[in-house]
Amino acid sequence: MRAKLFTDTLKKSRDLIWVGMAVILLHAGCRNTRDVVFEHAGPAGPPRVDSLLNHFAVKYAEFLGSFTDTVQFPRSFDQDRIVFTTSSGWTSGFFPGILWNLYRYNGDALFLNAARSWTHSLLTESDNVSTHDVGFIINSSVGLGYIATDDKIFRESLLRAAESLASRYHDQPGCIKSLDDFNGYAYPVLIDNLVNLEILFRAWKISGNEAYYQIAYAHALKTMENHLRKDFSVYQLVDYDTESGAVVFRGTFQGYDTASNWSRGQAWGIYGFSMAFRETRDRIFLDQAERMAEFLLKNPYFMDGYVPFWDMTAPKVPHELRDASSAAILASAFMELSTFPEVEDQAKYFKTGENILKALSKPQYCSGVNENEFFVVKHCVGNYPGNSEVDVPLIYADYYFLEALLKYRGILNHQENE
């Protein structure tokens, strides 16, 4: 029934008219579909970023005009075809999350109706207790839907998902187990688990249940204790002994080797600790985010282009592939860091985030209207050692790029209104 209603909605003339208008707006804002938005969109201010946001809207609207299977979730684009995942895939929530954010941007019912449909297909995942990815799946979709609509169904789904994630916490070792039956590890914890804590903080605010806050806080502390090296680079994975809680292994499976600097792990860490500070106001998390950011800013290979290599210490740097998904996450993290009054040099972080957005808006990383289907960000690296999703668009790159653009636009609007 939902699929039929959604199809009927897509056929409404107002949506078809809007798509045409959006195309006109896009071409008015750029000299051609692969233009450099930040360099050619006029004077400083929100209209610059609106051109790129309209570009996002056009590509996703055109896709929605022909695709209505709400139990399939786009993940990547490889060898001229869209690769989909099911509702249980860790990336499933990002596509509806993008739709919610596009609705947030332009208020168009096309994105609202589509976001509802795909989000409803994820509601059963709230009871998934087998993985920490319940945080990614539900927070990026249901979480944004709840903010946009105040829907009680979304509220209940958020709370169930938080309970599912909390069930994976154990006093020994004092953090949330990421995955079950994973490569022989006893109690593996991934750095991206830090980002999943946001759903626990949301559930605490909604329900008043302090247990969600305490679990999230404890996990963030444990991550700070064991996932970071002395130079504030990051270990992707830490494995714990289930009885003593002692660390038995630190390393990676998506980075080059145990001692290397996997870029997306660094991005997850900066993003996650920034979020933890926002939710707790505990300066210890902000200090951690800043130290990790400063480690990155000291790397000349990052500063030269603002899109990191998939691993910043892989042996063929500077001839390794760059990972635009890491850059998208970093752009959002730096934008957030720049908004905290407690940060001494807010302008530095804002400028870094802006430079990343400029880099991602160039044709090298930003797909044209007829390129890569609806995906916007290209040249991402999922798992290089595993030869999986190498040099392709990835849905979470689009999600965090769009999130960063909206943060950027909000900051500029705030500055104009001061």
Residue pairs with C-beta under 8 A, 6 or more apart in sequence:
2 70
2 117
2 120
3 68
3 69
3 70
3 117
5 113
5 117
6 68
6 70
6 113
6 114
6 117
7 68
9 15
9 109
9 110
9 113
10 64
10 65
10 68
10 110
10 113
10 114
14 109
15 61
15 65
15 108
15 109
15 110
16 65
18 61
18 108
18 110
19 58
19 61
19 62
19 65
19 110
22 54
22 57
22 58
22 61
23 58
23 369
25 54
26 33
26 51
26 54
26 55
26 58
26 369
27 33
29 37
29 41
29 47
29 50
29 51
29 54
30 37
30 40
30 41
30 51
30 55
31 40
33 55
33 368
33 369
33 370
34 363
34 366
34 368
34 371
35 363
36 358
36 361
36 362
36 363
37 48
37 49
37 51
37 52
37 55
37 361
37 366
38 48
38 49
38 52
38 357
38 358
38 361
39 358
41 47
41 48
41 50
41 51
42 48
44 412
45 412
45 416
46 409
46 412
46 413
46 416
49 357
49 405
49 408
49 409
49 412
50 409
52 361
52 366
52 405
53 105
53 106
53 402
53 405
53 406
53 409
55 366
55 369
55 376
56 98
56 102
56 105
56 376
56 398
56 402
56 405
57 102
57 105
57 106
57 108
57 111
58 369
59 367
59 369
59 373
59 374
59 375
59 376
60 98
60 99
60 102
60 111
60 374
61 108
61 110
61 111
62 369
62 374
63 373
63 374
64 99
64 110
64 111
64 114
70 117
70 118
70 120
70 121
71 86
71 87
71 121
72 84
72 85
72 86
73 84
73 85
73 86
73 87
73 89
73 91
73 92
73 93
73 95
73 96
73 118
73 395
74 82
74 83
74 84
74 95
74 374
74 375
74 395
75 83
75 84
75 85
75 89
75 91
75 394
75 395
76 82
76 83
76 375
76 380
76 382
76 389
76 392
76 393
76 394
76 395
77 83
77 372
77 373
77 375
77 392
77 393
78 389
78 392
82 373
85 91
85 92
86 92
87 121
87 122
87 124
87 125
87 137
88 125
88 128
88 137
90 131
90 133
90 136
90 137
91 136
91 394
91 395
91 396
92 122
92 125
92 137
92 141
93 122
93 136
93 137
93 138
93 139
93 140
93 141
93 142
94 136
94 140
94 141
94 395
94 396
94 398
94 399
95 118
95 395
96 114
96 115
96 118
96 119
96 122
96 140
96 141
96 144
96 145
97 140
97 141
97 144
97 399
98 395
98 398
98 399
98 402
99 111
99 114
99 115
99 118
100 111
100 115
100 119
100 141
100 144
100 145
100 147
100 148
101 144
101 399
101 402
101 403
101 406
102 108
102 111
102 402
103 111
103 112
103 115
103 148
104 144
104 148
104 406
105 406
112 148
115 144
115 145
115 148
116 145
116 149
118 141
119 141
119 142
119 145
119 154
122 137
122 138
122 141
122 142
123 142
123 153
123 157
125 134
125 137
125 138
125 161
126 134
126 138
126 142
126 157
126 158
126 160
126 161
126 164
127 160
127 164
128 134
128 137
128 161
128 164
129 164
129 167
129 168
130 180
131 178
131 179
131 180
132 165
132 168
132 176
132 177
132 178
132 179
132 190
132 193
132 196
133 196
134 161
134 164
134 165
134 196
134 199
135 161
135 165
135 193
135 195
135 196
135 197
135 198
135 199
135 200
136 192
136 195
136 196
137 161
138 157
138 158
138 161
138 199
139 158
139 161
139 196
139 198
139 199
139 202
140 399
142 154
142 157
142 158
142 161
143 154
143 158
143 198
143 199
143 202
145 151
145 154
146 154
146 155
146 158
155 206
158 199
158 202
158 203
158 206
159 203
159 206
159 207
161 199
161 203
162 199
162 200
162 202
162 203
162 212
163 203
165 176
165 196
165 199
165 200
166 176
166 200
166 211
166 212
166 215
168 176
168 177
168 178
169 175
169 176
169 177
169 215
169 218
169 219
170 177
170 187
170 242
172 242
172 243
172 244
172 245
173 187
173 222
173 240
173 241
173 242
173 245
173 246
174 218
174 219
174 222
174 245
175 189
175 193
175 218
175 219
175 222
175 223
175 240
176 189
176 193
176 196
176 215
176 219
177 187
177 188
177 189
178 188
178 189
178 190
178 193
179 185
179 188
179 190
182 188
183 253
185 237
185 239
185 249
186 239
186 240
186 241
186 242
186 248
187 239
187 240
187 241
187 242
188 237
188 238
188 239
189 222
189 223
189 227
189 237
189 238
189 239
189 240
190 236
190 237
191 223
191 227
191 234
191 235
191 236
191 237
191 265
191 268
191 269
191 272
192 264
192 265
192 268
192 272
193 219
193 223
194 219
194 220
194 223
194 268
194 269
194 271
194 272
194 273
194 275
194 276
195 268
195 271
195 272
195 275
197 216
197 219
197 220
197 272
197 275
197 276
197 279
198 275
198 279
200 212
200 213
200 215
200 216
201 212
201 213
201 216
201 275
201 279
201 280
203 209
203 212
204 210
204 212
204 213
204 216
213 280
216 276
216 279
217 276
217 280
217 282
220 272
220 273
220 276
220 280
220 285
221 284
223 269
223 272
224 273
224 284
224 285
224 288
226 235
226 238
226 247
226 250
227 234
227 235
227 238
227 250
227 269
228 234
228 235
228 269
228 288
228 292
229 235
231 295
232 288
232 291
232 292
232 294
232 295
233 261
233 266
233 292
233 295
234 261
234 262
234 265
234 266
234 268
234 269
234 292
235 250
235 251
235 252
235 258
235 265
236 251
236 252
236 253
236 254
236 255
236 262
236 265
237 249
237 250
237 251
237 252
237 253
238 247
238 249
238 250
239 247
239 248
239 249
239 250
240 246
240 247
240 248
241 247
241 248
250 258
251 257
251 258
252 258
252 260
252 262
252 265
253 383
253 385
253 386
254 262
254 264
254 265
254 382
254 383
254 384
254 385
254 386
255 261
255 262
255 265
255 311
255 385
256 262
256 311
256 313
256 314
256 315
256 384
256 385
259 313
260 311
260 312
260 313
260 314
261 311
261 312
261 313
262 310
262 311
263 308
263 309
263 310
263 311
263 312
263 323
263 326
264 310
264 323
264 325
264 326
264 329
266 292
266 295
266 296
266 308
266 312
266 326
266 330
267 308
267 326
267 327
267 329
267 330
267 333
268 329
269 288
269 289
269 292
270 289
270 292
270 293
270 296
270 330
270 333
270 334
270 337
271 329
271 330
271 332
271 333
271 336
273 285
273 286
273 288
273 289
273 292
274 285
274 286
274 289
274 333
274 336
274 337
274 340
275 336
276 282
276 285
277 283
277 285
277 286
277 289
277 340
278 336
278 340
283 342
286 340
286 342
286 343
289 333
289 337
290 337
290 343
293 333
293 334
293 337
293 349
293 352
296 302
296 308
296 330
297 303
297 348
297 352
299 308
299 312
301 308
301 309
301 312
301 317
301 318
302 308
302 312
305 322
305 359
306 327
306 352
306 355
306 356
306 358
306 359
307 322
307 323
307 324
307 326
307 327
307 356
307 359
307 360
307 365
307 379
308 322
308 323
308 326
308 327
308 330
309 317
309 318
309 320
309 321
309 322
309 323
310 320
310 321
310 322
310 323
310 326
310 381
310 384
311 317
311 320
311 384
314 320
321 379
321 381
321 384
321 390
321 391
322 379
322 381
323 379
323 380
323 381
324 360
324 365
324 377
324 378
324 379
324 380
324 397
325 377
325 380
325 381
325 382
325 394
325 396
325 397
325 400
327 356
327 359
327 360
327 365
328 356
328 360
328 377
328 396
328 397
328 398
328 399
328 400
328 401
328 404
329 396
329 400
330 353
330 356
331 353
331 356
331 357
331 360
331 400
331 401
331 404
332 353
332 400
332 403
332 404
332 407
333 353
334 349
334 350
334 352
334 353
334 356
335 349
335 350
335 353
335 404
335 407
335 408
335 411
336 407
337 343
337 346
337 349
337 353
338 346
338 347
338 349
338 350
338 353
338 411
339 346
339 407
339 411
340 346
343 349
350 411
353 404
353 407
353 408
354 408
356 404
357 401
357 404
357 405
357 408
359 365
360 366
360 377
360 401
364 379
365 377
365 378
365 379
366 376
366 377
366 378
367 375
367 376
367 377
367 378
367 393
371 378
372 378
372 393
375 393
375 394
375 395
375 398
376 393
376 398
376 401
376 402
377 393
377 394
377 397
377 398
377 401
378 392
378 393
379 391
380 389
380 391
380 392
380 393
380 394
380 397
381 389
381 390
381 391
382 388
382 389
382 390
382 392
382 394
383 389
383 390
384 390
